[in-house]
Structures are given as structure tokens and as C-alpha cells.
């Protein structure tokens, strides 16, 4: 992952933020995806089930993770002009 450490503020500890991007092909068979995020030291281990992609187009599944939650929502990509 590429990222940087965020600073804390008045007793609120900082964290890390970054981007990890991996292209993959997901079959359009209607099965949900299980997404798991785990830290190298094992202190964070989160999983969430994302619904099947909306269609066979090139959509993106952004992930937002912190110490206690993982959010996954499909984001539609640009559609080819017809």
C-alpha cells in the first residue's frame, strides 16, 4: 500500500491513510463478494460482504477501513457511448 501516517490532534491518535489498487475480473453471476482487510500484525481484521456487481461493466469497489469498520460500495464507472 502507498500512503502516509496521519498526525494526531490533542489526544486523538493519528492513523494511516493510503491507496491499494488491484484490477480484477468479477464474473457477472450474481454472487456477492467477501472483502477482508487485515493488518500485518493482526491487530485489525475486518470482513464485509459486498453485493454482486451491478452489471458486467467496469465498475469500482472502493473500500474505506479504519480500526473498527469496513465500508464497501460499488461505484459505477464511465459507460461507453452508444
Secondary structure by P-SEA (a helix, b strand, c coil): cbbbbbbbcccbbbbbbbbbbbbbbbbccbbbbbbbbbcccccbbbbbbbccccccccccbbbbbcccbbbbbbbbcccccc
